[in-house]
Amino acid sequence: MLIHRAVSDLLDAFASPDPTPGGGSAAALAGAIGASLLAMVAGMTKTRTGSREAREALDAARERLMAAQATLAGLVDRDSAAYDLVVAAYGQPKGTDTEKAARREAIQHAMRIATDVPLETATVCAGALRDAAAVETHGNPNATSDVGTGIALLGAGLRGALLNVDANIGSLTDPAVAAELQQRRKSLMQ
């Protein structure tokens, strides 16, 4: 599993000429780090005002951010697995009509997964960005740069994931599936 590698090994994996891990996994990782930074600030003892309301808002945000971090960490590996599935589908035999039909079906199934996974990454990053508002409002003022970095990383994760959605959605041949995913993407951006 990628997410359990040492940081230097993970960076080497991203730098290798192998297609995985790629941009989708990097987007999920950026989002996971961003959520982690925001959760750290939300968990600090000191809040901006010291009020009970601030503490409650930060505790609630931290809980959701920790869940987002765990989900995004899992998406690092799921994105690579999704792309590996696409490669395997394209590698299926295509000598007979039956093989061609099975290959087309496998490609569509794999492309659906390869679109769903980064769409989930984008969705989780967007949710964590909503929680960033509470952390920015109520968090320790000495951690402003941590909050800003967390927000920037979540934004990068969101944008990177959407780039992958856009790259994959065009390969879907079922117009209803493509329209559903486009709608999910559109509503996410609103």
C-alpha positions as a Markdown table, in Angstrom:
| # | Residue | x | y | z |
|---|---|---|---|---|
| 1 | Met | 0.0 | 0.0 | 0.0 |
| 2 | Leu | 1.3 | 3.4 | -1.0 |
| 3 | Ile | 0.0 | 5.2 | 2.1 |
| 4 | His | 2.0 | 3.0 | 4.5 |
| 5 | Arg | 5.4 | 3.7 | 2.8 |
| 6 | Ala | 8.0 | 6.0 | 4.2 |
| 7 | Val | 7.7 | 9.5 | 2.8 |
| 8 | Ser | 10.9 | 9.2 | 0.8 |
| 9 | Asp | 9.7 | 5.9 | -0.7 |
| 10 | Leu | 6.4 | 7.4 | -1.6 |
| 11 | Leu | 8.1 | 10.3 | -3.3 |
| 12 | Asp | 10.3 | 7.9 | -5.3 |
| 13 | Ala | 7.1 | 6.1 | -6.4 |
| 14 | Phe | 5.6 | 9.3 | -7.6 |
| 15 | Ala | 8.8 | 10.2 | -9.4 |
| 16 | Ser | 9.2 | 6.8 | -11.1 |
| 17 | Pro | 8.2 | 6.4 | -14.8 |
| 18 | Asp | 5.4 | 4.0 | -13.8 |
| 19 | Pro | 1.9 | 5.5 | -14.4 |
| 20 | Thr | 0.9 | 4.8 | -10.8 |
| 21 | Pro | 0.8 | 6.5 | -8.5 |
| 22 | Gly | -0.2 | 9.5 | -10.5 |
| 23 | Gly | -2.0 | 12.7 | -10.3 |
| 24 | Gly | -5.2 | 11.3 | -8.7 |
| 25 | Ser | -3.2 | 9.7 | -5.9 |
| 26 | Ala | -1.2 | 12.9 | -5.5 |
| 27 | Ala | -4.4 | 14.9 | -5.2 |
| 28 | Ala | -5.7 | 12.6 | -2.5 |
| 29 | Leu | -2.4 | 12.8 | -0.6 |
| 30 | Ala | -2.4 | 16.6 | -0.8 |
| 31 | Gly | -5.9 | 16.7 | 0.5 |
| 32 | Ala | -5.1 | 14.2 | 3.3 |
| 33 | Ile | -2.1 | 16.4 | 4.4 |
| 34 | Gly | -4.3 | 19.5 | 4.2 |
| 35 | Ala | -7.0 | 17.9 | 6.4 |
| 36 | Ser | -4.4 | 16.8 | 8.8 |
| 37 | Leu | -3.0 | 20.3 | 9.3 |
| 38 | Leu | -6.4 | 21.7 | 9.9 |
| 39 | Ala | -7.2 | 18.9 | 12.3 |
| 40 | Met | -4.0 | 19.8 | 14.2 |
| 41 | Val | -5.0 | 23.4 | 14.6 |
| 42 | Ala | -8.6 | 22.4 | 15.6 |
| 43 | Gly | -7.1 | 20.2 | 18.3 |
| 44 | Met | -4.9 | 22.8 | 19.8 |
| 45 | Thr | -5.8 | 23.8 | 23.4 |
| 46 | Lys | -5.7 | 27.5 | 22.7 |
| 47 | Thr | -8.6 | 29.0 | 20.6 |
| 48 | Arg | -8.9 | 32.4 | 19.2 |
| 49 | Thr | -11.4 | 33.6 | 21.9 |
| 50 | Gly | -11.2 | 30.8 | 24.5 |
| 51 | Ser | -15.0 | 30.6 | 24.5 |
| 52 | Arg | -16.9 | 27.3 | 24.9 |
| 53 | Glu | -18.6 | 27.9 | 21.5 |
| 54 | Ala | -15.2 | 28.2 | 19.8 |
| 55 | Arg | -14.0 | 24.9 | 21.5 |
| 56 | Glu | -17.2 | 23.1 | 20.4 |
| 57 | Ala | -16.9 | 24.4 | 16.8 |
| 58 | Leu | -13.3 | 23.3 | 16.7 |
| 59 | Asp | -14.0 | 19.9 | 18.2 |
| 60 | Ala | -16.7 | 19.2 | 15.7 |
| 61 | Ala | -14.5 | 20.4 | 12.8 |
| 62 | Arg | -11.6 | 18.2 | 14.1 |
| 63 | Glu | -13.8 | 15.1 | 14.1 |
| 64 | Arg | -14.9 | 15.7 | 10.5 |
| 65 | Leu | -11.4 | 16.6 | 9.4 |
| 66 | Met | -9.9 | 13.4 | 10.9 |
| 67 | Ala | -12.6 | 11.4 | 9.0 |
| 68 | Ala | -11.7 | 13.3 | 5.8 |
| 69 | Gln | -8.0 | 12.6 | 6.4 |
| 70 | Ala | -8.6 | 8.9 | 6.8 |
| 71 | Thr | -10.8 | 8.8 | 3.7 |
| 72 | Leu | -8.3 | 10.7 | 1.6 |
| 73 | Ala | -5.5 | 8.5 | 2.8 |
| 74 | Gly | -7.4 | 5.5 | 1.5 |
| 75 | Leu | -8.1 | 7.3 | -1.8 |
| 76 | Val | -4.3 | 7.5 | -2.4 |
| 77 | Asp | -4.3 | 3.7 | -2.9 |
| 78 | Arg | -7.8 | 3.5 | -4.4 |
| 79 | Asp | -6.9 | 5.9 | -7.2 |
| 80 | Ser | -3.8 | 3.9 | -8.2 |
| 81 | Ala | -5.8 | 0.7 | -8.1 |
| 82 | Ala | -8.5 | 2.4 | -10.3 |
| 83 | Tyr | -5.9 | 3.3 | -13.0 |
| 84 | Asp | -4.3 | -0.1 | -12.8 |
| 85 | Leu | -7.8 | -1.5 | -13.5 |
| 86 | Val | -8.1 | 0.7 | -16.6 |
| 87 | Val | -4.7 | -0.5 | -17.9 |
| 88 | Ala | -5.7 | -4.1 | -17.3 |
| 89 | Ala | -9.0 | -3.5 | -19.2 |
| 90 | Tyr | -7.2 | -2.1 | -22.2 |
| 91 | Gly | -4.9 | -5.0 | -22.1 |
| 92 | Gln | -7.7 | -7.6 | -22.5 |
| 93 | Pro | -7.7 | -9.6 | -25.7 |
| 94 | Lys | -9.7 | -8.3 | -28.7 |
| 95 | Gly | -9.3 | -11.0 | -31.3 |
| 96 | Thr | -12.9 | -12.1 | -31.5 |
| 97 | Asp | -16.2 | -10.2 | -31.3 |
| 98 | Thr | -16.9 | -11.8 | -27.9 |
| 99 | Glu | -13.5 | -10.7 | -26.6 |
| 100 | Lys | -14.0 | -7.2 | -28.1 |
| 101 | Ala | -17.4 | -6.9 | -26.3 |
| 102 | Ala | -15.9 | -8.1 | -23.0 |
| 103 | Arg | -13.0 | -5.7 | -23.4 |
| 104 | Arg | -15.3 | -2.7 | -24.1 |
| 105 | Glu | -17.4 | -3.6 | -21.1 |
| 106 | Ala | -14.3 | -4.0 | -18.9 |
| 107 | Ile | -13.0 | -0.6 | -20.1 |
| 108 | Gln | -16.3 | 1.1 | -19.3 |
| 109 | His | -16.4 | -0.5 | -15.9 |
| 110 | Ala | -12.8 | 0.6 | -15.2 |
| 111 | Met | -13.3 | 4.1 | -16.5 |
| 112 | Arg | -16.4 | 4.5 | -14.3 |
| 113 | Ile | -14.3 | 3.6 | -11.3 |
| 114 | Ala | -11.4 | 5.8 | -12.5 |
| 115 | Thr | -13.9 | 8.7 | -12.6 |
| 116 | Asp | -15.8 | 7.9 | -9.4 |
| 117 | Val | -12.6 | 7.8 | -7.2 |
| 118 | Pro | -11.3 | 11.2 | -8.0 |
| 119 | Leu | -14.8 | 12.6 | -7.8 |
| 120 | Glu | -14.9 | 11.2 | -4.3 |
| 121 | Thr | -11.5 | 12.8 | -3.6 |
| 122 | Ala | -12.8 | 16.2 | -4.8 |
| 123 | Thr | -16.0 | 15.8 | -2.7 |
| 124 | Val | -14.0 | 15.0 | 0.5 |
| 125 | Cys | -11.6 | 17.9 | -0.1 |
| 126 | Ala | -14.6 | 20.2 | -0.6 |
| 127 | Gly | -16.1 | 19.1 | 2.7 |
| 128 | Ala | -12.9 | 19.6 | 4.5 |
| 129 | Leu | -12.6 | 23.1 | 3.0 |
| 130 | Arg | -16.0 | 23.9 | 4.5 |
| 131 | Asp | -14.6 | 22.8 | 7.9 |
| 132 | Ala | -11.6 | 25.0 | 7.3 |
| 133 | Ala | -13.8 | 28.1 | 7.9 |
| 134 | Ala | -14.4 | 27.0 | 11.5 |
| 135 | Val | -10.8 | 26.4 | 12.1 |
| 136 | Glu | -9.8 | 29.7 | 10.6 |
| 137 | Thr | -12.4 | 31.6 | 12.6 |
| 138 | His | -11.9 | 29.9 | 16.0 |
| 139 | Gly | -8.4 | 28.3 | 15.8 |
| 140 | Asn | -5.3 | 29.4 | 17.6 |
| 141 | Pro | -4.2 | 32.7 | 15.9 |
| 142 | Asn | -0.5 | 31.6 | 16.1 |
| 143 | Ala | -1.3 | 28.8 | 13.7 |
| 144 | Thr | -2.5 | 31.0 | 10.8 |
| 145 | Ser | 0.2 | 29.7 | 8.4 |
| 146 | Asp | -0.8 | 26.1 | 9.2 |
| 147 | Val | -4.5 | 26.9 | 8.4 |
| 148 | Gly | -3.5 | 28.6 | 5.2 |
| 149 | Thr | -1.2 | 25.7 | 4.1 |
| 150 | Gly | -4.0 | 23.2 | 5.0 |
| 151 | Ile | -6.5 | 25.2 | 2.9 |
| 152 | Ala | -4.0 | 25.5 | 0.0 |
| 153 | Leu | -3.3 | 21.7 | 0.0 |
| 154 | Leu | -7.1 | 20.9 | 0.1 |
| 155 | Gly | -7.6 | 23.3 | -2.8 |
| 156 | Ala | -4.8 | 21.6 | -4.7 |
| 157 | Gly | -6.3 | 18.2 | -3.9 |
| 158 | Leu | -9.7 | 19.4 | -5.1 |
| 159 | Arg | -8.4 | 20.9 | -8.4 |
| 160 | Gly | -6.1 | 17.9 | -9.1 |
| 161 | Ala | -9.0 | 15.4 | -8.5 |
| 162 | Leu | -11.3 | 17.4 | -10.8 |
| 163 | Leu | -8.6 | 17.3 | -13.5 |
| 164 | Asn | -8.7 | 13.5 | -13.3 |
| 165 | Val | -12.5 | 13.5 | -13.4 |
| 166 | Asp | -12.4 | 15.6 | -16.6 |
| 167 | Ala | -9.7 | 13.4 | -18.2 |
| 168 | Asn | -11.7 | 10.2 | -17.6 |
| 169 | Ile | -15.3 | 11.3 | -18.0 |
| 170 | Gly | -14.9 | 11.7 | -21.7 |
| 171 | Ser | -14.1 | 8.0 | -22.1 |
| 172 | Leu | -17.5 | 6.9 | -20.8 |
| 173 | Thr | -19.8 | 5.8 | -23.6 |
| 174 | Asp | -23.1 | 5.6 | -21.5 |
| 175 | Pro | -24.6 | 9.1 | -21.8 |
| 176 | Ala | -26.7 | 8.6 | -18.7 |
| 177 | Val | -23.6 | 7.7 | -16.6 |
| 178 | Ala | -21.6 | 10.6 | -18.0 |
| 179 | Ala | -24.4 | 13.0 | -17.4 |
| 180 | Glu | -24.8 | 11.8 | -13.8 |
| 181 | Leu | -21.1 | 12.3 | -13.1 |
| 182 | Gln | -21.1 | 15.7 | -14.8 |
| 183 | Gln | -23.9 | 16.7 | -12.6 |
| 184 | Arg | -22.1 | 15.5 | -9.5 |
| 185 | Arg | -19.1 | 17.5 | -10.6 |
| 186 | Lys | -21.1 | 20.6 | -11.3 |
| 187 | Ser | -22.9 | 20.5 | -8.0 |
| 188 | Leu | -19.6 | 20.0 | -6.2 |
| 189 | Met | -18.3 | 23.2 | -7.7 |
| 190 | Gln | -21.3 | 25.2 | -6.6 |
